[in-house]
Protein backbone atom coordinates (compact mmCIF):
# COMPACT_ATOMS: atom_id res chain seq x y z
CA UNK A 1 0.00 0.00 0.00
CA UNK A 2 1.20 3.53 -0.77
CA UNK A 3 0.93 6.78 1.15
CA UNK A 4 -2.25 7.38 -0.87
CA UNK A 5 -3.80 4.36 0.78
CA UNK A 6 -6.14 2.42 -1.49
CA UNK A 7 -7.21 5.48 -3.47
CA UNK A 8 -5.84 4.50 -6.87
CA UNK A 9 -7.01 0.91 -6.55
CA UNK A 10 -10.47 2.27 -5.79
CA UNK A 11 -10.43 4.63 -8.78
CA UNK A 12 -9.76 1.87 -11.32
CA UNK A 13 -12.85 0.02 -10.07
CA UNK A 14 -15.23 2.91 -10.72
CA UNK A 15 -17.27 1.51 -13.64
CA UNK A 16 -17.45 3.24 -16.99
CA UNK A 17 -14.55 5.67 -16.57
CA UNK A 18 -12.18 6.39 -19.43
CA UNK A 19 -8.47 6.57 -18.69
CA UNK A 20 -8.36 10.41 -18.80
CA UNK A 21 -11.22 10.52 -16.27
CA UNK A 22 -9.35 8.14 -14.01
CA UNK A 23 -6.32 10.42 -14.33
CA UNK A 24 -8.46 13.42 -13.36
CA UNK A 25 -9.53 11.71 -10.14
CA UNK A 26 -6.01 10.49 -9.48
CA UNK A 27 -4.69 14.05 -9.62
CA UNK A 28 -7.54 15.57 -7.63
CA UNK A 29 -7.34 13.48 -4.47
CA UNK A 30 -4.53 12.60 -2.07
CA UNK A 31 -6.01 9.63 -0.21
CA UNK A 32 -8.88 7.18 -0.11
CA UNK A 33 -10.77 9.21 2.50
CA UNK A 34 -11.19 11.99 -0.08
CA UNK A 35 -13.03 9.58 -2.36
CA UNK A 36 -15.04 7.73 0.27
CA UNK A 37 -16.96 10.85 1.29
CA UNK A 38 -18.17 11.64 -2.24
CA UNK A 39 -21.78 11.15 -3.27
CA UNK A 40 -22.85 10.17 -6.77
CA UNK A 41 -23.69 13.82 -7.45
CA UNK A 42 -20.27 14.96 -6.28
CA UNK A 43 -18.55 12.50 -8.58
CA UNK A 44 -20.71 13.44 -11.57
CA UNK A 45 -19.97 17.11 -10.99
CA UNK A 46 -16.22 16.46 -11.00
CA UNK A 47 -16.45 14.37 -14.17
CA UNK A 48 -18.88 16.74 -15.88
CA UNK A 49 -21.25 13.99 -16.95
CA UNK A 50 -23.76 11.53 -15.50
CA UNK A 51 -22.64 8.07 -14.48
CA UNK A 52 -24.52 5.13 -15.96
CA UNK A 53 -23.68 3.07 -12.90
CA UNK A 54 -22.63 4.14 -9.42
CA UNK A 55 -20.74 1.87 -7.03
CA UNK A 56 -20.77 3.14 -3.43
CA UNK A 57 -17.28 4.12 -2.23
CA UNK A 58 -17.34 1.55 0.56
CA UNK A 59 -17.85 -1.17 -2.04
CA UNK A 60 -14.93 0.27 -4.02
CA UNK A 61 -12.82 0.03 -0.89
CA UNK A 62 -13.64 -3.68 -0.54
CA UNK A 63 -12.60 -4.31 -4.15
CA UNK A 64 -9.37 -2.37 -3.56
CA UNK A 65 -8.64 -4.35 -0.40
CA UNK A 66 -9.09 -7.56 -2.37
CA UNK A 67 -6.57 -6.36 -4.96
CA UNK A 68 -4.10 -5.27 -2.30
CA UNK A 69 -4.26 -8.65 -0.59
CA UNK A 70 -3.85 -10.55 -3.85
CA UNK A 71 -0.88 -8.40 -4.85
CA UNK A 72 0.81 -8.91 -1.48
CA UNK A 73 0.35 -12.69 -1.58
CA UNK A 74 1.61 -12.99 -5.16
CA UNK A 75 4.58 -10.63 -4.98
CA UNK A 76 2.99 -8.01 -7.21
CA UNK A 77 3.74 -4.32 -6.83
CA UNK A 78 2.12 -1.28 -8.37
CA UNK A 79 3.05 2.29 -9.13
CA UNK A 80 0.63 5.20 -9.41
CA UNK A 81 0.49 7.92 -12.02
CA UNK A 82 0.82 10.29 -9.05
CA UNK A 83 4.18 8.73 -8.07
CA UNK A 84 7.61 9.96 -9.14
CA UNK A 85 8.50 6.29 -9.76
CA UNK A 86 5.92 6.01 -12.55
CA UNK A 87 7.69 5.16 -15.85
CA UNK A 88 8.24 8.57 -17.48
CA UNK A 89 7.60 7.39 -21.04
CA UNK A 90 4.10 6.27 -20.05
CA UNK A 91 3.31 9.89 -19.22
CA UNK A 92 3.58 10.64 -22.94
CA UNK A 93 0.33 8.75 -23.51
CA UNK A 94 -2.86 10.75 -23.93
CA UNK A 95 -4.49 8.11 -21.72
CA UNK A 96 -1.81 6.88 -19.30
CA UNK A 97 -2.92 4.12 -16.93
CA UNK A 98 -3.58 5.33 -13.40
CA UNK A 99 -1.78 2.24 -12.14
CA UNK A 100 0.87 -0.06 -13.51
CA UNK A 101 1.08 -3.44 -11.80
CA UNK A 102 4.36 -5.27 -12.15
CA UNK A 103 6.56 -8.15 -11.12
CA UNK A 104 10.32 -7.84 -11.36
CA UNK A 105 11.57 -4.38 -12.30
CA UNK A 106 10.19 -1.38 -14.14
CA UNK A 107 11.88 -0.24 -17.37
CA UNK A 108 14.57 2.39 -17.02
CA UNK A 109 13.43 5.35 -19.08
CA UNK A 110 17.04 6.54 -19.43
CA UNK A 111 18.14 3.40 -21.28
CA UNK A 112 17.50 2.45 -24.90
CA UNK A 113 14.70 -0.02 -25.44
CA UNK A 114 13.15 -1.46 -28.59
CA UNK A 115 9.59 -2.66 -29.07
CA UNK A 116 9.34 -5.86 -31.12
CA UNK A 117 6.03 -7.47 -32.05
CA UNK A 118 4.45 -9.58 -34.74
CA UNK A 119 2.19 -12.45 -35.67
CA UNK A 120 1.59 -15.50 -33.49
CA UNK A 121 2.02 -17.71 -36.57
CA UNK A 122 5.20 -16.48 -38.25
CA UNK A 123 7.11 -17.92 -41.16
CA UNK A 124 10.40 -19.54 -40.23
CA UNK A 125 12.51 -16.70 -41.62
CA UNK A 126 10.64 -14.11 -39.57
CA UNK A 127 10.85 -16.22 -36.40
CA UNK A 128 14.62 -16.52 -36.83
CA UNK A 129 14.92 -12.80 -37.53
CA UNK A 130 13.00 -11.95 -34.33
CA UNK A 131 15.31 -14.13 -32.27
CA UNK A 132 18.47 -12.85 -33.94
CA UNK A 133 17.55 -9.16 -33.73
CA UNK A 134 16.43 -9.49 -30.12
CA UNK A 135 19.67 -11.31 -29.29
CA UNK A 136 21.92 -8.75 -30.99
CA UNK A 137 20.11 -5.88 -29.29
CA UNK A 138 20.67 -7.63 -25.97
CA UNK A 139 24.37 -7.93 -26.72
CA UNK A 140 24.48 -4.14 -26.98
CA UNK A 141 22.60 -3.68 -23.71
CA UNK A 142 19.31 -2.76 -25.39
CA UNK A 143 16.19 -4.19 -23.78
CA UNK A 144 13.26 -5.50 -25.80
CA UNK A 145 9.65 -4.86 -24.80
CA UNK A 146 6.97 -7.10 -26.29
CA UNK A 147 3.70 -8.82 -25.42
CA UNK A 148 4.74 -12.36 -24.38
CA UNK A 149 2.48 -13.84 -27.07
CA UNK A 150 3.30 -16.91 -29.10
CA UNK A 151 5.41 -16.55 -32.22
CA UNK A 152 7.29 -13.30 -32.83
CA UNK A 153 6.81 -11.86 -29.33
CA UNK A 154 8.19 -14.93 -27.58
CA UNK A 155 11.11 -15.24 -30.02
CA UNK A 156 12.00 -11.57 -29.47
CA UNK A 157 12.00 -12.04 -25.69
CA UNK A 158 14.06 -15.23 -25.94
CA UNK A 159 16.60 -13.65 -28.24
CA UNK A 160 17.02 -10.66 -25.97
CA UNK A 161 17.57 -12.96 -23.01
CA UNK A 162 20.11 -14.97 -25.03
CA UNK A 163 22.01 -11.76 -25.72
CA UNK A 164 22.12 -10.83 -22.05
CA UNK A 165 19.42 -8.15 -22.22
CA UNK A 166 16.72 -7.35 -19.72
CA UNK A 167 13.43 -7.90 -21.46
CA UNK A 168 9.97 -6.61 -20.52
CA UNK A 169 6.55 -8.08 -21.23
CA UNK A 170 3.29 -6.09 -21.21
CA UNK A 171 0.22 -8.26 -20.68
CA UNK A 172 -3.46 -7.95 -21.57
CA UNK A 173 -4.28 -9.62 -18.24
CA UNK A 174 -3.15 -9.39 -14.66
CA UNK A 175 0.58 -10.03 -14.22
CA UNK A 176 -0.33 -13.21 -12.34
CA UNK A 177 -2.33 -14.50 -15.32
CA UNK A 178 0.37 -15.21 -17.93
CA UNK A 179 -1.21 -15.95 -21.29
CA UNK A 180 -0.67 -18.25 -23.02
CA UNK A 181 0.19 -20.61 -20.16
CA UNK A 182 2.86 -22.27 -22.31
CA UNK A 183 4.91 -19.07 -21.91
CA UNK A 184 5.06 -19.29 -18.13
CA UNK A 185 8.62 -20.69 -18.18
CA UNK A 186 9.62 -17.76 -20.38
CA UNK A 187 7.95 -15.36 -17.94
CA UNK A 188 10.00 -16.88 -15.11
CA UNK A 189 13.20 -16.40 -17.10
CA UNK A 190 12.30 -12.76 -17.68
CA UNK A 191 11.97 -12.21 -13.94
CA UNK A 192 15.05 -14.26 -13.02
CA UNK A 193 17.25 -12.19 -15.35
CA UNK A 194 16.23 -8.77 -14.01
CA UNK A 195 13.43 -7.85 -16.42
CA UNK A 196 9.80 -7.22 -15.68
CA UNK A 197 6.19 -8.13 -16.44
CA UNK A 198 3.77 -5.20 -16.53
CA UNK A 199 0.03 -4.64 -16.86
CA UNK A 200 -2.54 -1.93 -16.27
CA UNK A 201 -4.98 -4.62 -15.08
CA UNK A 202 -5.22 -5.66 -11.41
CA UNK A 203 -4.26 -9.12 -10.11
CA UNK A 204 -6.57 -11.91 -11.14
CA UNK A 205 -7.75 -10.21 -14.34
CA UNK A 206 -8.21 -12.79 -17.09
CA UNK A 207 -7.14 -11.98 -20.66
CA UNK A 208 -9.88 -10.34 -22.71
CA UNK A 209 -9.82 -9.68 -26.44
CA UNK A 210 -10.28 -5.92 -25.98
CA UNK A 211 -7.38 -5.75 -23.51
CA UNK A 212 -4.77 -6.54 -26.14
CA UNK A 213 -5.23 -3.50 -28.40
CA UNK A 214 -5.09 -1.32 -25.27
CA UNK A 215 -1.87 -2.93 -24.03
CA UNK A 216 -0.25 -2.34 -27.44
CA UNK A 217 -0.16 1.42 -26.80
CA UNK A 218 1.98 0.69 -23.73
CA UNK A 219 4.40 -1.54 -25.63
CA UNK A 220 5.05 1.10 -28.28
CA UNK A 221 5.32 4.11 -25.97
CA UNK A 222 7.94 2.43 -23.76
CA UNK A 223 10.40 2.34 -26.67
CA UNK A 224 11.69 5.03 -29.00
CA UNK A 225 11.81 2.55 -31.88
CA UNK A 226 9.26 -0.13 -32.80
CA UNK A 227 9.93 -3.11 -35.07
CA UNK A 228 7.11 -5.05 -36.69
CA UNK A 229 8.81 -8.31 -37.59
CA UNK A 230 5.93 -9.92 -39.49
CA UNK A 231 2.25 -8.99 -39.67
CA UNK A 232 -0.59 -10.41 -41.77
CA UNK A 233 -3.29 -8.10 -43.08
CA UNK A 234 -5.34 -8.17 -39.86
CA UNK A 235 -2.58 -8.63 -37.31
CA UNK A 236 -2.78 -6.97 -33.92
CA UNK A 237 0.82 -5.87 -34.55
CA UNK A 238 -0.58 -3.31 -36.99
CA UNK A 239 -2.36 -1.68 -34.05
CA UNK A 240 1.00 -1.36 -32.32
CA UNK A 241 2.42 0.20 -35.48
CA UNK A 242 -0.44 2.72 -35.55
CA UNK A 243 0.20 3.68 -31.94
CA UNK A 244 3.94 3.99 -32.60
CA UNK A 245 3.34 6.46 -35.42
CA UNK A 246 0.89 8.52 -33.37
CA UNK A 247 3.40 8.59 -30.51
CA UNK A 248 6.18 9.83 -32.78
CA UNK A 249 8.21 6.64 -32.53
CA UNK A 250 10.52 5.41 -35.27
CA UNK A 251 8.79 2.54 -37.07
CA UNK A 252 10.67 -0.34 -38.69
CA UNK A 253 9.72 -3.57 -40.41
CA UNK A 254 11.92 -6.61 -40.86
CA UNK A 255 12.86 -7.63 -44.37
CA UNK A 256 12.20 -11.22 -43.28
CA UNK A 257 8.50 -10.39 -42.83
CA UNK A 258 7.85 -8.57 -46.10
CA UNK A 259 6.10 -11.61 -47.59
CA UNK A 260 3.16 -10.87 -45.27
CA UNK A 261 0.62 -8.32 -46.45
CA UNK A 262 0.53 -6.19 -43.32
CA UNK A 263 4.30 -5.85 -43.09
CA UNK A 264 4.57 -5.01 -46.79
CA UNK A 265 1.89 -2.34 -46.46
CA UNK A 266 3.74 -0.70 -43.58
CA UNK A 267 6.87 -0.56 -45.74
CA UNK A 268 4.89 0.99 -48.60
CA UNK A 269 3.56 3.59 -46.14
CA UNK A 270 7.06 4.68 -45.16
CA UNK A 271 8.28 2.33 -42.41
CA UNK A 272 12.00 1.68 -42.60
CA UNK A 273 13.18 -1.79 -43.61
CA UNK A 274 15.93 -3.45 -41.62
CA UNK A 275 17.81 -6.68 -42.29
CA UNK A 276 19.45 -6.95 -38.88
CA UNK A 277 19.73 -5.20 -35.52
CA UNK A 278 22.32 -2.81 -36.92
CA UNK A 279 19.68 -0.54 -38.47
CA UNK A 280 18.01 0.08 -35.14
CA UNK A 281 21.29 0.53 -33.31
CA UNK A 282 22.45 3.18 -35.74
CA UNK A 283 19.33 5.14 -34.77
CA UNK A 284 20.75 5.33 -31.24
CA UNK A 285 24.18 6.33 -32.55
CA UNK A 286 25.67 2.96 -31.61
CA UNK A 287 28.36 0.97 -33.35
CA UNK A 288 26.51 -1.58 -35.43
CA UNK A 289 29.27 -4.20 -35.17
CA UNK A 290 28.30 -7.16 -32.98
CA UNK A 291 30.86 -9.45 -31.46
CA UNK A 292 29.83 -12.94 -32.51
CA UNK A 293 30.05 -15.88 -30.12
CA UNK A 294 30.18 -19.19 -31.94
CA UNK A 295 29.37 -19.79 -35.57
CA UNK A 296 27.90 -17.05 -37.72
CA UNK A 297 24.61 -17.08 -39.54
CA UNK A 298 21.68 -19.44 -39.27
CA UNK A 299 23.56 -22.25 -37.49
CA UNK A 300 24.42 -19.90 -34.62
CA UNK A 301 20.83 -18.70 -34.40
CA UNK A 302 19.53 -22.27 -34.39
CA UNK A 303 21.91 -23.36 -31.64
CA UNK A 304 21.05 -20.35 -29.45
CA UNK A 305 17.32 -20.93 -29.94
CA UNK A 306 17.59 -24.64 -29.18
CA UNK A 307 19.61 -23.98 -26.02
CA UNK A 308 17.11 -21.33 -24.90
CA UNK A 309 14.14 -23.67 -25.38
CA UNK A 310 15.94 -26.49 -23.57
CA UNK A 311 16.55 -24.28 -20.53
CA UNK A 312 12.92 -23.24 -20.42
CA UNK A 313 11.73 -26.85 -20.51
CA UNK A 314 14.05 -27.58 -17.61
CA UNK A 315 12.72 -24.63 -15.61
CA UNK A 316 9.10 -25.53 -16.36
ROGUBA-496037 format. One record per residue (C-alpha): residue number from 1; residue in three letters; x, y, z. Coordinates in steps of 0.1 Angstrom, whole numbers, plus 5000, padded with zeros to 4 digits. Layout:
# ROGUBA-496037
[NUM,'ALA',[X,Y,Z]]
...
# end
This chain:
# ROGUBA-496037
[1,'UNK',[5000,5000,5000]]
[2,'UNK',[5012,5035,4992]]
[3,'UNK',[5009,5068,5012]]
[4,'UNK',[4978,5074,4991]]
[5,'UNK',[4962,5044,5008]]
[6,'UNK',[4939,5024,4985]]
[7,'UNK',[4928,5055,4965]]
[8,'UNK',[4942,5045,4931]]
[9,'UNK',[4930,5009,4934]]
[10,'UNK',[4895,5023,4942]]
[11,'UNK',[4896,5046,4912]]
[12,'UNK',[4902,5019,4887]]
[13,'UNK',[4872,5000,4899]]
[14,'UNK',[4848,5029,4893]]
[15,'UNK',[4827,5015,4864]]
[16,'UNK',[4825,5032,4830]]
[17,'UNK',[4854,5057,4834]]
[18,'UNK',[4878,5064,4806]]
[19,'UNK',[4915,5066,4813]]
[20,'UNK',[4916,5104,4812]]
[21,'UNK',[4888,5105,4837]]
[22,'UNK',[4907,5081,4860]]
[23,'UNK',[4937,5104,4857]]
[24,'UNK',[4915,5134,4866]]
[25,'UNK',[4905,5117,4899]]
[26,'UNK',[4940,5105,4905]]
[27,'UNK',[4953,5141,4904]]
[28,'UNK',[4925,5156,4924]]
[29,'UNK',[4927,5135,4955]]
[30,'UNK',[4955,5126,4979]]
[31,'UNK',[4940,5096,4998]]
[32,'UNK',[4911,5072,4999]]
[33,'UNK',[4892,5092,5025]]
[34,'UNK',[4888,5120,4999]]
[35,'UNK',[4870,5096,4976]]
[36,'UNK',[4850,5077,5003]]
[37,'UNK',[4830,5108,5013]]
[38,'UNK',[4818,5116,4978]]
[39,'UNK',[4782,5111,4967]]
[40,'UNK',[4771,5102,4932]]
[41,'UNK',[4763,5138,4925]]
[42,'UNK',[4797,5150,4937]]
[43,'UNK',[4814,5125,4914]]
[44,'UNK',[4793,5134,4884]]
[45,'UNK',[4800,5171,4890]]
[46,'UNK',[4838,5165,4890]]
[47,'UNK',[4836,5144,4858]]
[48,'UNK',[4811,5167,4841]]
[49,'UNK',[4787,5140,4831]]
[50,'UNK',[4762,5115,4845]]
[51,'UNK',[4774,5081,4855]]
[52,'UNK',[4755,5051,4840]]
[53,'UNK',[4763,5031,4871]]
[54,'UNK',[4774,5041,4906]]
[55,'UNK',[4793,5019,4930]]
[56,'UNK',[4792,5031,4966]]
[57,'UNK',[4827,5041,4978]]
[58,'UNK',[4827,5015,5006]]
[59,'UNK',[4822,4988,4980]]
[60,'UNK',[4851,5003,4960]]
[61,'UNK',[4872,5000,4991]]
[62,'UNK',[4864,4963,4995]]
[63,'UNK',[4874,4957,4959]]
[64,'UNK',[4906,4976,4964]]
[65,'UNK',[4914,4956,4996]]
[66,'UNK',[4909,4924,4976]]
[67,'UNK',[4934,4936,4950]]
[68,'UNK',[4959,4947,4977]]
[69,'UNK',[4957,4914,4994]]
[70,'UNK',[4961,4894,4961]]
[71,'UNK',[4991,4916,4952]]
[72,'UNK',[5008,4911,4985]]
[73,'UNK',[5004,4873,4984]]
[74,'UNK',[5016,4870,4948]]
[75,'UNK',[5046,4894,4950]]
[76,'UNK',[5030,4920,4928]]
[77,'UNK',[5037,4957,4932]]
[78,'UNK',[5021,4987,4916]]
[79,'UNK',[5031,5023,4909]]
[80,'UNK',[5006,5052,4906]]
[81,'UNK',[5005,5079,4880]]
[82,'UNK',[5008,5103,4910]]
[83,'UNK',[5042,5087,4919]]
[84,'UNK',[5076,5100,4909]]
[85,'UNK',[5085,5063,4902]]
[86,'UNK',[5059,5060,4875]]
[87,'UNK',[5077,5052,4841]]
[88,'UNK',[5082,5086,4825]]
[89,'UNK',[5076,5074,4790]]
[90,'UNK',[5041,5063,4799]]
[91,'UNK',[5033,5099,4808]]
[92,'UNK',[5036,5106,4771]]
[93,'UNK',[5003,5087,4765]]
[94,'UNK',[4971,5108,4761]]
[95,'UNK',[4955,5081,4783]]
[96,'UNK',[4982,5069,4807]]
[97,'UNK',[4971,5041,4831]]
[98,'UNK',[4964,5053,4866]]
[99,'UNK',[4982,5022,4879]]
[100,'UNK',[5009,4999,4865]]
[101,'UNK',[5011,4966,4882]]
[102,'UNK',[5044,4947,4878]]
[103,'UNK',[5066,4919,4889]]
[104,'UNK',[5103,4922,4886]]
[105,'UNK',[5116,4956,4877]]
[106,'UNK',[5102,4986,4859]]
[107,'UNK',[5119,4998,4826]]
[108,'UNK',[5146,5024,4830]]
[109,'UNK',[5134,5054,4809]]
[110,'UNK',[5170,5065,4806]]
[111,'UNK',[5181,5034,4787]]
[112,'UNK',[5175,5025,4751]]
[113,'UNK',[5147,5000,4746]]
[114,'UNK',[5132,4985,4714]]
[115,'UNK',[5096,4973,4709]]
[116,'UNK',[5093,4941,4689]]
[117,'UNK',[5060,4925,4680]]
[118,'UNK',[5045,4904,4653]]
[119,'UNK',[5022,4876,4643]]
[120,'UNK',[5016,4845,4665]]
[121,'UNK',[5020,4823,4634]]
[122,'UNK',[5052,4835,4618]]
[123,'UNK',[5071,4821,4588]]
[124,'UNK',[5104,4805,4598]]
[125,'UNK',[5125,4833,4584]]
[126,'UNK',[5106,4859,4604]]
[127,'UNK',[5109,4838,4636]]
[128,'UNK',[5146,4835,4632]]
[129,'UNK',[5149,4872,4625]]
[130,'UNK',[5130,4880,4657]]
[131,'UNK',[5153,4859,4677]]
[132,'UNK',[5185,4872,4661]]
[133,'UNK',[5176,4908,4663]]
[134,'UNK',[5164,4905,4699]]
[135,'UNK',[5197,4887,4707]]
[136,'UNK',[5219,4912,4690]]
[137,'UNK',[5201,4941,4707]]
[138,'UNK',[5207,4924,4740]]
[139,'UNK',[5244,4921,4733]]
[140,'UNK',[5245,4959,4730]]
[141,'UNK',[5226,4963,4763]]
[142,'UNK',[5193,4972,4746]]
[143,'UNK',[5162,4958,4762]]
[144,'UNK',[5133,4945,4742]]
[145,'UNK',[5097,4951,4752]]
[146,'UNK',[5070,4929,4737]]
[147,'UNK',[5037,4912,4746]]
[148,'UNK',[5047,4876,4756]]
[149,'UNK',[5025,4862,4729]]
[150,'UNK',[5033,4831,4709]]
[151,'UNK',[5054,4834,4678]]
[152,'UNK',[5073,4867,4672]]
[153,'UNK',[5068,4881,4707]]
[154,'UNK',[5082,4851,4724]]
[155,'UNK',[5111,4848,4700]]
[156,'UNK',[5120,4884,4705]]
[157,'UNK',[5120,4880,4743]]
[158,'UNK',[5141,4848,4741]]
[159,'UNK',[5166,4863,4718]]
[160,'UNK',[5170,4893,4740]]
[161,'UNK',[5176,4870,4770]]
[162,'UNK',[5201,4850,4750]]
[163,'UNK',[5220,4882,4743]]
[164,'UNK',[5221,4892,4780]]
[165,'UNK',[5194,4918,4778]]
[166,'UNK',[5167,4926,4803]]
[167,'UNK',[5134,4921,4785]]
[168,'UNK',[5100,4934,4795]]
[169,'UNK',[5065,4919,4788]]
[170,'UNK',[5033,4939,4788]]
[171,'UNK',[5002,4917,4793]]
[172,'UNK',[4965,4920,4784]]
[173,'UNK',[4957,4904,4818]]
[174,'UNK',[4968,4906,4853]]
[175,'UNK',[5006,4900,4858]]
[176,'UNK',[4997,4868,4877]]
[177,'UNK',[4977,4855,4847]]
[178,'UNK',[5004,4848,4821]]
[179,'UNK',[4988,4841,4787]]
[180,'UNK',[4993,4818,4770]]
[181,'UNK',[5002,4794,4798]]
[182,'UNK',[5029,4777,4777]]
[183,'UNK',[5049,4809,4781]]
[184,'UNK',[5051,4807,4819]]
[185,'UNK',[5086,4793,4818]]
[186,'UNK',[5096,4822,4796]]
[187,'UNK',[5080,4846,4821]]
[188,'UNK',[5100,4831,4849]]
[189,'UNK',[5132,4836,4829]]
[190,'UNK',[5123,4872,4823]]
[191,'UNK',[5120,4878,4861]]
[192,'UNK',[5150,4857,4870]]
[193,'UNK',[5172,4878,4846]]
[194,'UNK',[5162,4912,4860]]
[195,'UNK',[5134,4921,4836]]
[196,'UNK',[5098,4928,4843]]
[197,'UNK',[5062,4919,4836]]
[198,'UNK',[5038,4948,4835]]
[199,'UNK',[5000,4954,4831]]
[200,'UNK',[4975,4981,4837]]
[201,'UNK',[4950,4954,4849]]
[202,'UNK',[4948,4943,4886]]
[203,'UNK',[4957,4909,4899]]
[204,'UNK',[4934,4881,4889]]
[205,'UNK',[4922,4898,4857]]
[206,'UNK',[4918,4872,4829]]
[207,'UNK',[4929,4880,4793]]
[208,'UNK',[4901,4897,4773]]
[209,'UNK',[4902,4903,4736]]
[210,'UNK',[4897,4941,4740]]
[211,'UNK',[4926,4943,4765]]
[212,'UNK',[4952,4935,4739]]
[213,'UNK',[4948,4965,4716]]
[214,'UNK',[4949,4987,4747]]
[215,'UNK',[4981,4971,4760]]
[216,'UNK',[4997,4977,4726]]
[217,'UNK',[4998,5014,4732]]
[218,'UNK',[5020,5007,4763]]
[219,'UNK',[5044,4985,4744]]
[220,'UNK',[5050,5011,4717]]
[221,'UNK',[5053,5041,4740]]
[222,'UNK',[5079,5024,4762]]
[223,'UNK',[5104,5023,4733]]
[224,'UNK',[5117,5050,4710]]
[225,'UNK',[5118,5026,4681]]
[226,'UNK',[5093,4999,4672]]
[227,'UNK',[5099,4969,4649]]
[228,'UNK',[5071,4950,4633]]
[229,'UNK',[5088,4917,4624]]
[230,'UNK',[5059,4901,4605]]
[231,'UNK',[5023,4910,4603]]
[232,'UNK',[4994,4896,4582]]
[233,'UNK',[4967,4919,4569]]
[234,'UNK',[4947,4918,4601]]
[235,'UNK',[4974,4914,4627]]
[236,'UNK',[4972,4930,4661]]
[237,'UNK',[5008,4941,4655]]
[238,'UNK',[4994,4967,4630]]
[239,'UNK',[4976,4983,4659]]
[240,'UNK',[5010,4986,4677]]
[241,'UNK',[5024,5002,4645]]
[242,'UNK',[4996,5027,4644]]
[243,'UNK',[5002,5037,4681]]
[244,'UNK',[5039,5040,4674]]
[245,'UNK',[5033,5065,4646]]
[246,'UNK',[5009,5085,4666]]
[247,'UNK',[5034,5086,4695]]
[248,'UNK',[5062,5098,4672]]
[249,'UNK',[5082,5066,4675]]
[250,'UNK',[5105,5054,4647]]
[251,'UNK',[5088,5025,4629]]
[252,'UNK',[5107,4997,4613]]
[253,'UNK',[5097,4964,4596]]
[254,'UNK',[5119,4934,4591]]
[255,'UNK',[5129,4924,4556]]
[256,'UNK',[5122,4888,4567]]
[257,'UNK',[5085,4896,4572]]
[258,'UNK',[5078,4914,4539]]
[259,'UNK',[5061,4884,4524]]
[260,'UNK',[5032,4891,4547]]
[261,'UNK',[5006,4917,4535]]
[262,'UNK',[5005,4938,4567]]
[263,'UNK',[5043,4941,4569]]
[264,'UNK',[5046,4950,4532]]
[265,'UNK',[5019,4977,4535]]
[266,'UNK',[5037,4993,4564]]
[267,'UNK',[5069,4994,4543]]
[268,'UNK',[5049,5010,4514]]
[269,'UNK',[5036,5036,4539]]
[270,'UNK',[5071,5047,4548]]
[271,'UNK',[5083,5023,4576]]
[272,'UNK',[5120,5017,4574]]
[273,'UNK',[5132,4982,4564]]
[274,'UNK',[5159,4965,4584]]
[275,'UNK',[5178,4933,4577]]
[276,'UNK',[5195,4930,4611]]
[277,'UNK',[5197,4948,4645]]
[278,'UNK',[5223,4972,4631]]
[279,'UNK',[5197,4995,4615]]
[280,'UNK',[5180,5001,4649]]
[281,'UNK',[5213,5005,4667]]
[282,'UNK',[5225,5032,4643]]
[283,'UNK',[5193,5051,4652]]
[284,'UNK',[5208,5053,4688]]
[285,'UNK',[5242,5063,4675]]
[286,'UNK',[5257,5030,4684]]
[287,'UNK',[5284,5010,4667]]
[288,'UNK',[5265,4984,4646]]
[289,'UNK',[5293,4958,4648]]
[290,'UNK',[5283,4928,4670]]
[291,'UNK',[5309,4905,4685]]
[292,'UNK',[5298,4871,4675]]
[293,'UNK',[5301,4841,4699]]
[294,'UNK',[5302,4808,4681]]
[295,'UNK',[5294,4802,4644]]
[296,'UNK',[5279,4829,4623]]
[297,'UNK',[5246,4829,4605]]
[298,'UNK',[5217,4806,4607]]
[299,'UNK',[5236,4777,4625]]
[300,'UNK',[5244,4801,4654]]
[301,'UNK',[5208,4813,4656]]
[302,'UNK',[5195,4777,4656]]
[303,'UNK',[5219,4766,4684]]
[304,'UNK',[5211,4796,4705]]
[305,'UNK',[5173,4791,4701]]
[306,'UNK',[5176,4754,4708]]
[307,'UNK',[5196,4760,4740]]
[308,'UNK',[5171,4787,4751]]
[309,'UNK',[5141,4763,4746]]
[310,'UNK',[5159,4735,4764]]
[311,'UNK',[5165,4757,4795]]
[312,'UNK',[5129,4768,4796]]
[313,'UNK',[5117,4731,4795]]
[314,'UNK',[5140,4724,4824]]
[315,'UNK',[5127,4754,4844]]
[316,'UNK',[5091,4745,4836]]
# end
